[in-house]
């Protein structure tokens, strides 16, 4: 069956990738100019897809603020990094309190401090609330860089206290093999001769779960290799406590990466339905045949209900509902309930 991604425009970017988004180099140029002019703000929300370079941008800025090579900021005593580490893949209140204590201390070198908060959309509400005062009134010389792929998921109380800097990739990323596999599986389910039913929904669910399982294995293997390299490099100085903490951090990083990729894949599923909905209102000769067939067999109100079911599934997953259950019930509603 024709894959709709082969002819259809690339997957929509997250909300951060719009006409105002900058390439990372251009964003660095502007923010460096603000620093040189003494106008660098104390808090920025750097948002963009995985390939946009927002982490590179944050570390470059950290190096400028601290006056060191950006590649060495992680070892600087006045630098602090926060990322999801808990079993729930959330940034918890204890992490933010530790960071705040560090920021409140007098800088050990110079008169500046920097903190980078990865996956700001994963801040627990309690952790975010504990962070608000520091975010609003940081200590003198303190600069905060918050990173996210999902700016729409960041709490409004956080967004309102930061200057948003959307960052875009050099070119829109081509849909990966996983996204194409899911696109084909979804079109198979929606276009089967008998019409979408429970069996079709369960087949699609199994494809999605198998894709996520393979992704989780790949990410875990990559991070395990990274841990082995670190242990080899630091074998003379790393203690048992450091090793245990790093292992826990690696596990959390792996799950966080899987969650982000899962969200991208769910967005790919949504794009198939959205493309069919657009075909109802904006017929286009370049629209793939499969998209036109989905549109022909799914009235616009039904496509809207399918999209709403998908959004409910994404919302449940964002609340850490058990993954398998959320996917099964969500895809049943999305595909089988018409």
C-alpha positions as a printed Julia matrix, in Angstrom:
338×3 Matrix{Float64}:
   0.0    0.0    0.0
   1.16   3.5   -0.81
   2.78   5.21   2.15
   1.19   8.66   2.61
   4.47  10.09   3.86
   6.1    9.43   0.5
   4.11  12.14  -1.25
   2.6   14.19   1.54
   4.42  17.18   3.08
   6.64  16.25   6.06
   5.19  15.78   9.51
   4.14  19.03  11.16
   6.67  20.41  13.59
   5.82  21.09  17.22
   4.34  24.45  18.07
   7.81  25.93  18.55
   8.75  25.49  14.89
   6.96  28.4   13.31
   7.84  31.43  11.23
   9.54  33.03  14.24
  11.86  30.08  14.88
  15.58  30.65  14.31
  18.42  28.4   13.32
  20.58  27.72  16.35
  23.49  29.75  14.94
  21.27  32.79  14.35
  19.76  32.46  17.83
  23.26  32.29  19.31
  24.3   35.39  17.38
  21.35  37.4   18.72
  21.69  36.2   22.3
  25.45  36.78  22.27
  24.72  40.32  21.14
  22.32  40.73  24.06
  25.01  39.47  26.44
  27.63  41.85  25.03
  25.16  44.73  25.4
  24.36  43.73  28.99
  20.79  42.84  28.04
  20.78  39.04  28.36
  17.64  38.1   30.29
  17.8   35.82  33.3
  15.47  33.1   31.92
  14.92  31.68  28.42
  12.71  28.86  27.17
  14.54  27.25  24.24
  12.09  25.08  22.32
  12.37  23.01  19.19
  12.45  19.48  17.77
  15.18  16.99  18.58
  17.38  18.04  15.65
  17.13  21.79  16.27
  20.28  22.16  18.4
  18.65  23.77  21.44
  20.97  21.9   23.84
  23.98  23.07  21.81
  22.61  26.62  22.01
  22.13  26.42  25.79
  25.66  25.09  26.35
  27.17  27.71  24.05
  25.39  30.43  26.05
  26.46  28.83  29.32
  30.07  28.95  28.15
  29.73  32.63  27.24
  28.14  33.54  30.59
  30.69  31.55  32.6
  33.63  32.59  30.42
  34.74  29.05  29.58
  34.84  26.66  26.63
  31.26  25.43  26.09
  32.51  21.84  26.01
  33.65  22.16  29.63
  30.6   23.79  31.2
  29.44  20.51  32.77
  32.51  20.48  35.02
  32.27  24.15  36.01
  31.46  24.61  39.74
  28.96  27.38  38.96
  27.0   25.3   36.46
  23.98  23.19  37.37
  22.03  20.78  35.15
  18.57  19.3   35.83
  16.9   16.51  33.84
  14.17  13.94  34.55
  15.6   11.3   36.87
  12.68   9.81  38.8
  10.92   6.55  37.94
   8.0    8.63  36.71
  10.35  10.41  34.28
   9.46  13.7   35.92
  11.59  16.49  37.35
  10.7   16.33  41.03
  10.72  18.95  43.74
  13.89  17.64  45.41
  15.86  18.25  42.2
  14.65  21.83  41.97
  15.4   22.54  45.62
  18.94  21.2   45.16
  19.37  23.42  42.13
  18.01  26.47  43.96
  20.36  25.9   46.89
  23.26  25.76  44.44
  22.16  28.96  42.7
  21.78  30.84  45.98
  25.4   30.19  46.94
  28.11  32.71  46.07
  29.76  31.84  42.73
  33.04  29.99  43.2
  34.54  31.59  40.09
  33.66  35.0   38.74
  30.23  36.43  39.5
  27.84  34.37  37.34
  25.95  31.09  37.59
  24.08  29.06  34.97
  21.46  26.32  35.16
  20.09  24.27  32.27
  16.76  22.49  32.81
  16.18  19.74  30.26
  12.65  18.64  29.32
  10.99  21.53  31.12
   7.64  20.05  30.12
   8.38  17.2   32.57
   8.41  19.44  35.66
   6.03  18.16  38.31
   3.55  20.87  39.36
   5.07  20.92  42.87
   8.56  21.23  41.43
   7.44  24.0   39.1
   5.78  25.9   41.94
   8.91  25.62  44.05
  10.91  26.98  41.12
   8.72  30.01  40.39
  10.28  32.43  42.88
  13.8   31.7   41.65
  12.6   31.89  38.05
  10.97  35.26  38.69
  13.69  36.75  40.89
  16.93  34.79  40.42
  20.08  35.68  42.36
  22.26  38.37  40.72
  24.33  37.01  37.83
  22.19  33.88  37.48
  20.95  32.76  34.06
  18.47  29.94  33.45
  17.97  28.06  30.17
  14.94  25.78  29.98
  14.74  23.27  27.1
  11.73  21.49  25.65
  10.51  19.7   22.54
   6.91  20.26  23.65
   6.4   23.93  24.52
   2.62  23.47  24.59
   3.1   21.07  27.53
   5.1   23.53  29.63
   3.12  25.07  32.48
   1.84  28.57  31.71
   3.32  29.85  34.98
   6.76  28.84  33.66
   6.24  30.2   30.15
   5.11  33.59  31.43
   8.39  34.07  33.32
  10.71  33.21  30.42
  11.62  34.72  27.09
  10.68  32.19  24.42
  13.31  31.33  21.81
  11.93  28.8   19.29
  14.72  27.0   17.44
  14.34  25.13  14.18
  16.38  22.51  12.4
  18.29  23.35   9.21
  15.61  21.53   7.25
  12.42  19.66   8.19
  13.32  16.15   9.26
  12.28  13.34   6.97
   9.82  10.95   8.59
  11.77   8.05  10.04
  11.22   4.35   9.39
   9.1    4.03  12.53
   6.76   6.83  11.46
   6.39   5.3    8.0
   5.64   1.88   9.5
   2.9    3.34  11.66
   1.49   5.35   8.75
   1.17   2.16   6.69
  -0.37   0.25   9.62
  -2.93   2.99  10.23
  -3.98   3.19   6.6
  -4.3   -0.62   6.53
  -6.58  -0.45   9.57
  -8.74   2.37   8.24
  -9.02   1.02   4.69
  -9.62  -2.69   5.27
 -12.55  -4.03   3.23
 -14.71  -4.8    6.25
 -14.18  -1.31   7.62
 -12.3   -0.37  10.8
 -13.19  -2.73  13.65
 -11.85  -4.05  16.95
  -9.51  -6.52  15.24
  -8.04  -3.75  13.08
  -7.57  -1.55  16.13
  -5.78  -4.32  18.02
  -3.49  -5.04  15.07
  -2.52  -1.39  14.89
  -2.0   -1.31  18.66
   0.38  -4.28  18.44
   2.38  -2.57  15.69
   2.65   0.6   17.77
   3.64  -1.28  20.93
   6.23  -3.34  19.04
   7.69  -0.13  17.61
   7.94   1.44  21.07
   9.51  -1.72  22.53
  12.19  -1.77  19.83
  12.82   1.94  20.34
  13.16   1.47  24.1
  15.69  -1.32  23.55
  17.76   0.8   21.13
  17.83   3.81  23.45
  18.7    1.7   26.49
  21.56  -0.02  24.66
  22.98   3.33  23.52
  22.89   4.81  27.02
  24.3    1.64  28.57
  27.25   1.94  26.2
  27.66   5.56  27.27
  27.69   4.52  30.93
  30.34   1.87  30.25
  32.54   4.46  28.54
  32.14   6.84  31.49
  32.97   4.12  34.02
  36.07   3.22  32.05
  37.13   6.88  31.85
  36.45   7.65  35.52
  37.34   4.24  36.97
  39.97   5.75  39.31
  37.83   8.58  40.69
  34.23   7.39  40.51
  32.89   5.94  43.74
  30.08   3.45  44.24
  27.6    6.23  45.03
  28.46   8.08  41.8
  28.04   4.88  39.81
  24.66   4.14  41.38
  23.43   7.71  40.82
  24.64   7.68  37.23
  22.94   4.33  36.54
  19.65   5.72  37.84
  20.11   8.84  35.75
  20.81   6.75  32.64
  17.6    4.75  33.19
  15.58   7.94  33.57
  17.22   9.48  30.5
  16.37   6.39  28.46
  12.72   6.47  29.48
  12.53  10.22  28.89
  13.92   9.78  25.38
  11.36   7.04  24.68
   8.53   9.27  25.92
   9.63  12.06  23.58
   9.88   9.7   20.6
   6.5    8.18  21.49
   4.97  11.65  21.37
   6.51  12.23  17.93
   5.06   8.93  16.68
   1.63   9.79  18.06
   1.88  13.11  16.23
   2.67  11.15  13.05
  -0.51   9.13  13.54
  -2.46  12.34  14.05
  -1.02  13.8   10.86
  -2.58  11.01   8.78
  -6.02  11.83  10.2
  -5.44  15.57   9.89
  -4.31  15.19   6.27
  -7.53  13.32   5.47
  -9.54  16.03   7.21
  -7.75  18.71   5.17
  -8.6   16.76   2.01
 -12.29  17.32   2.78
 -11.92  21.07   2.93
  -8.95  21.7    0.64
  -8.91  19.11  -2.17
  -5.43  18.86  -3.63
  -4.31  16.89  -6.68
  -0.94  16.18  -5.05
  -2.64  14.54  -2.06
  -1.62  10.85  -1.83
  -4.19   8.34  -2.99
  -4.36   6.69   0.43
  -5.21  10.02   2.09
  -7.97  10.62  -0.48
  -9.36   7.14   0.17
  -9.35   7.69   3.93
 -11.16  10.99   3.39
 -13.67   9.32   1.07
 -14.54   6.61   3.62
 -14.44   8.86   6.7
 -16.76  11.88   6.86
 -15.21  14.99   8.39
 -17.13  14.63  11.7
 -15.83  11.06  12.06
 -12.25  12.14  11.4
 -12.65  14.8   14.07
 -13.83  12.15  16.55
 -10.83   9.99  15.68
  -8.49  12.93  16.25
 -10.19  13.72  19.56
  -9.72  10.1   20.68
  -6.02  10.33  19.8
  -5.69  13.57  21.79
  -7.31  11.93  24.81
  -4.78   9.11  24.53
  -1.89  11.58  24.43
  -3.31  13.38  27.44
  -3.58  10.13  29.42
   0.0    9.2   28.57
   1.21  12.65  29.67
  -0.31  11.88  33.08
   1.75   8.67  33.34
  -1.22   6.33  32.96
  -0.02   2.77  32.31
   1.22   2.84  28.73
  -0.2   -0.44  27.41
  -3.66   0.25  28.81
  -3.74   3.83  27.5
  -2.7    2.74  24.01
  -5.14  -0.17  23.81
  -8.18   1.78  24.97
  -7.19   4.88  23.03
  -6.62   3.12  19.7
  -9.8    1.09  20.13
 -11.73   4.32  20.43
  -9.78   5.99  17.64
 -10.19   3.19  15.08
 -13.1    0.89  16.04
 -15.65   3.28  17.54
 -17.34   5.12  14.71
